[in-house]
């Protein structure tokens, strides 16, 4: 199974996003660096808007991820409620 990843700038909002990701993706592994935080997951990783909102204590548009994003790996599927990275098994 291939690994997907997403990396964010290190800041307070990103810390909450990463907490939300790890809550919703128990197999995700967080790798913290001085200026970034990278989250790896086997096969698929999903960011749920509702979980991020719970962590931040405010409304959150998933497009805001792009403000904090450094890089990612995987096929992107996004809606107003979820941002998913995955690899097709083809």
N, CA, C and O of each residue as an XYZ file, in Angstrom:
360
protein
N       0.844     -1.171      0.000
C       0.000      0.000      0.000
C       0.891      1.236      0.000
O       1.858      1.308      0.758
N       0.568      2.207     -0.846
C       1.338      3.437     -0.928
C       0.945      4.395      0.189
O      -0.169      4.350      0.711
N       1.880      5.253      0.537
C       1.660      6.241      1.579
C       1.330      7.594      0.965
O       1.966      8.015     -0.002
N       0.341      8.270      1.524
C       0.033      9.645      1.147
C       0.573     10.542      2.250
O       0.786     10.097      3.378
N       0.794     11.814      1.913
C       1.204     12.744      2.967
C       0.741     14.150      2.665
O       0.432     14.503      1.527
N       0.704     14.943      3.724
C       0.403     16.363      3.629
C       1.315     17.075      4.618
O       1.510     16.603      5.738
N       1.872     18.204      4.208
C       2.790     18.957      5.066
C       2.315     20.397      5.175
O       1.917     21.013      4.186
N       2.362     20.922      6.392
C       1.908     22.279      6.686
C       3.034     23.101      7.300
O       3.972     22.557      7.883
N       2.926     24.418      7.159
C       3.790     25.321      7.894
C       3.512     25.116      9.378
O       2.395     24.770      9.763
N       4.507     25.325     10.195
C       4.304     25.213     11.632
C       3.696     26.513     12.146
O       4.354     27.553     12.167
N       2.446     26.443     12.556
C       1.767     27.580     13.186
C       0.598     27.044     13.999
O       0.315     25.847     13.961
N      -0.079     27.913     14.730
C      -1.143     27.471     15.634
C      -2.323     26.848     14.881
O      -2.871     25.841     15.329
N      -2.717     27.422     13.760
C      -3.826     26.853     12.989
C      -3.461     25.472     12.465
O      -4.265     24.544     12.538
N      -2.257     25.338     11.940
C      -1.806     24.037     11.434
C      -1.781     22.991     12.539
O      -2.111     21.829     12.303
N      -1.395     23.392     13.732
C      -1.366     22.449     14.853
C      -2.767     21.883     15.104
O      -2.917     20.690     15.368
N      -3.778     22.726     15.024
C      -5.158     22.270     15.214
C      -5.616     21.385     14.051
O      -6.321     20.399     14.262
N      -5.218     21.733     12.834
C      -5.561     20.914     11.662
C      -4.943     19.528     11.803
O      -5.601     18.522     11.535
N      -3.689     19.474     12.220
C      -3.005     18.186     12.392
C      -3.666     17.369     13.499
O      -3.815     16.155     13.360
N      -4.060     18.009     14.587
C      -4.786     17.286     15.647
C      -6.078     16.686     15.100
O      -6.423     15.549     15.423
N      -6.785     17.443     14.279
C      -8.021     16.938     13.674
C      -7.733     15.753     12.759
O      -8.462     14.761     12.768
N      -6.669     15.861     11.973
C      -6.296     14.772     11.066
C      -5.987     13.504     11.847
O      -6.463     12.427     11.487
N      -5.205     13.615     12.902
C      -4.835     12.420     13.662
C      -6.027     11.837     14.415
O      -6.088     10.626     14.625
N      -6.973     12.679     14.823
C      -8.191     12.152     15.454
C      -9.002     11.309     14.466
O      -9.530     10.257     14.825
N      -9.097     11.782     13.217
C      -9.920     11.109     12.210
C      -9.189     10.022     11.430
O      -9.826      9.214     10.754
N      -7.866      9.991     11.516
C      -7.050      9.023     10.770
C      -6.070      8.364     11.742
O      -4.909      8.768     11.808
N      -6.519      7.356     12.497
C      -5.684      6.777     13.559
C      -4.362      6.173     13.075
O      -3.434      6.025     13.869
N      -4.259      5.826     11.794
C      -3.010      5.258     11.291
C      -2.024      6.340     10.843
O      -0.904      6.024     10.441
N      -2.424      7.601     10.908
C      -1.553      8.701     10.483
C      -0.377      8.856     11.447
O      -0.511      8.666     12.656
N       0.778      9.204     10.880
C       2.000      9.410     11.648
C       2.450     10.859     11.439
O       2.588     11.314     10.303
N       2.677     11.571     12.530
C       3.081     12.972     12.480
C       4.591     13.066     12.627
O       5.183     12.454     13.516
N       5.209     13.845     11.736
C       6.650     14.076     11.754
C       6.858     15.584     11.842
O       6.679     16.296     10.854
N       7.237     16.073     13.029
C       7.417     17.510     13.234
C       8.843     17.925     12.931
O       9.799     17.290     13.377
N       8.973     18.999     12.168
C      10.245     19.600     11.812
C      10.243     21.034     12.350
O       9.199     21.512     12.793
N      11.388     21.733     12.322
C      11.394     23.104     12.841
C      10.408     24.051     12.149
O       9.804     24.884     12.825
N      10.225     23.954     10.844
C       9.365     24.902     10.130
C       8.139     24.255      9.496
O       7.337     24.936      8.857
N       7.992     22.939      9.672
C       6.835     22.270      9.076
C       6.452     21.044      9.880
O       7.227     20.530     10.686
N       5.229     20.592      9.634
C       4.754     19.348     10.213
C       4.169     18.527      9.068
O       3.327     19.006      8.308
N       4.628     17.285      8.960
C       4.215     16.389      7.879
C       3.415     15.245      8.486
O       3.779     14.691      9.524
N       2.318     14.905      7.816
C       1.468     13.801      8.267
C       1.448     12.754      7.163
O       1.017     13.039      6.046
N       1.910     11.544      7.466
C       1.915     10.409      6.543
C       0.797      9.453      6.943
O       0.494      9.287      8.125
N       0.191      8.829      5.935
C      -0.844      7.831      6.211
C      -0.815      6.765      5.120
O      -0.608      7.084      3.949
N      -1.018      5.518      5.490
C      -1.055      4.454      4.487
C      -2.349      4.502      3.672
O      -3.446      4.410      4.223
N      -2.206      4.647      2.364
C      -3.363      4.549      1.467
C      -4.237      5.767      1.319
O      -4.423      6.260      0.206
N      -4.782      6.270      2.417
C      -5.704      7.406      2.344
C      -5.633      8.239      3.616
O      -5.299      7.738      4.690
N      -5.954      9.515      3.475
C      -5.981     10.447      4.596
C      -7.104     11.446      4.304
O      -7.168     12.007      3.210
N      -7.983     11.665      5.276
C      -9.100     12.583      5.077
C      -9.113     13.654      6.159
O      -8.989     13.361      7.348
N      -9.265     14.904      5.722
C      -9.449     16.038      6.622
C     -10.941     16.349      6.622
O     -11.517     16.653      5.577
N     -11.562     16.274      7.790
C     -12.987     16.559      7.921
C     -13.172     17.981      8.455
O     -12.644     18.332      9.510
N     -13.917     18.778      7.726
C     -14.165     20.162      8.112
C     -14.706     20.250      9.538
O     -14.237     21.078     10.320
N     -15.670     19.424      9.885
C     -16.308     19.480     11.204
C     -15.300     19.244     12.335
O     -15.371     19.899     13.374
N     -14.373     18.320     12.136
C     -13.373     18.046     13.167
C     -12.424     19.223     13.323
O     -12.064     19.588     14.442
N     -12.014     19.821     12.206
C     -11.143     21.003     12.273
C     -11.873     22.141     12.986
O     -11.281     22.837     13.811
N     -13.148     22.330     12.673
C     -13.927     23.368     13.342
C     -13.997     23.129     14.851
O     -13.894     24.075     15.632
N     -14.170     21.875     15.264
C     -14.184     21.550     16.691
C     -12.863     21.936     17.353
O     -12.853     22.495     18.449
N     -11.760     21.639     16.690
C     -10.438     21.943     17.245
C     -10.174     23.446     17.302
O      -9.634     23.954     18.285
N     -10.563     24.156     16.230
C     -10.308     25.598     16.159
C     -11.303     26.421     16.968
O     -10.996     27.540     17.379
N     -12.497     25.870     17.199
C     -13.531     26.615     17.899
C     -14.152     27.715     17.048
O     -14.652     28.713     17.568
N     -14.112     27.518     15.726
C     -14.694     28.493     14.800
C     -15.017     27.790     13.491
O     -14.608     26.651     13.267
N     -15.751     28.478     12.633
C     -16.037     27.884     11.323
C     -14.747     27.833     10.505
O     -13.837     28.636     10.710
N     -14.682     26.878      9.577
C     -13.474     26.647      8.795
C     -13.864     26.225      7.390
O     -14.598     25.255      7.203
N     -13.371     26.953      6.414
C     -13.553     26.600      5.007
C     -12.345     25.753      4.619
O     -11.211     26.198      4.796
N     -12.552     24.560      4.100
C     -11.425     23.676      3.767
C     -10.448     24.307      2.785
O      -9.298     23.874      2.716
N     -10.866     25.314      2.024
C      -9.934     26.010      1.136
C      -8.843     26.720      1.934
O      -7.780     27.024      1.393
N      -9.098     26.986      3.213
C      -8.104     27.611      4.083
C      -6.885     26.703      4.291
O      -5.811     27.183      4.656
N      -7.044     25.403      4.062
C      -5.893     24.490      4.147
C      -4.747     24.986      3.276
O      -3.581     24.887      3.657
N      -5.082     25.519      2.112
C      -4.069     25.925      1.144
C      -3.185     27.061      1.652
O      -2.050     27.208      1.200
N      -3.689     27.857      2.578
C      -2.903     28.947      3.154
C      -1.748     28.385      3.983
O      -0.671     28.978      4.033
N      -1.970     27.264      4.622
C      -0.997     26.664      5.542
C      -0.210     25.520      4.909
O       0.760     25.037      5.493
N      -0.612     25.092      3.740
C      -0.050     23.927      3.055
C       1.327     24.210      2.456
O       1.550     25.271      1.874
N       2.242     23.263      2.601
C       3.544     23.319      1.936
C       3.541     22.397      0.728
O       3.858     22.818     -0.384
N       3.181     21.134      0.952
C       3.152     20.154     -0.133
C       2.265     18.987      0.271
O       1.888     18.845      1.434
N       1.937     18.150     -0.719
C       1.156     16.947     -0.449
C       1.467     15.909     -1.507
O       2.048     16.215     -2.549
N       1.074     14.678     -1.227
C       1.281     13.586     -2.164
C       0.050     12.692     -2.149
O      -0.371     12.207     -1.099
N      -0.516     12.483     -3.330
C      -1.710     11.650     -3.464
C      -2.711     12.324     -4.376
O      -2.568     13.497     -4.720
N      -3.716     11.579     -4.761
C      -4.810     12.115     -5.563
C      -5.738     12.880     -4.631
O      -6.057     12.408     -3.540
N      -6.168     14.049     -5.056
C      -7.021     14.903     -4.230
C      -8.481     14.740     -4.628
O      -8.829     14.766     -5.809
N      -9.321     14.574     -3.621
C     -10.770     14.586     -3.802
C     -11.301     15.506     -2.711
O     -11.157     15.213     -1.524
N     -11.914     16.616     -3.111
C     -12.377     17.545     -2.083
C     -13.809     17.999     -2.311
O     -14.287     18.125     -3.438
N     -14.463     18.237     -1.196
C     -15.814     18.781     -1.187
C     -15.825     19.887     -0.132
O     -14.779     20.243      0.411
N     -16.995     20.422      0.152
C     -17.091     21.440      1.204
C     -16.834     20.854      2.590
O     -16.495     21.587      3.519
N     -16.994     19.534      2.736
C     -16.887     18.893      4.044
C     -15.658     18.021      4.244
O     -15.292     17.737      5.385
N     -15.005     17.584      3.156
C     -13.852     16.680      3.272
C     -12.790     16.990      2.231
O     -13.092     17.386      1.105
N     -11.546     16.800      2.632
C     -10.386     16.896      1.746
C      -9.659     15.569      1.895
O      -9.107     15.281      2.957
N      -9.652     14.753      0.834
C      -9.094     13.410      0.920
C      -7.931     13.235     -0.033
O      -8.003     13.622     -1.199
N      -6.857     12.648      0.475
C      -5.717     12.223     -0.331
C      -5.731     10.705     -0.379
O      -5.957     10.051      0.639
N      -5.491     10.139     -1.563
C      -5.474      8.677     -1.693
C      -4.646      8.288     -2.898
O      -4.280      9.125     -3.723
N      -4.359      7.004     -2.982
C      -3.727      6.410     -4.167
C      -4.686      5.377     -4.720
O      -5.189      4.529     -3.982
N      -4.934      5.445     -5.994
C      -5.774      4.428     -6.644
C      -5.039      3.116     -6.681
O      -3.818      3.086     -6.842
N      -5.763      2.040     -6.535
C      -5.158      0.693     -6.528
C      -4.929      0.149     -7.928
O      -4.556     -1.016     -8.069
N      -5.138      0.949     -8.970
C      -4.976      0.467    -10.354
C      -3.552      0.153    -10.682
O      -3.253     -0.261    -11.802
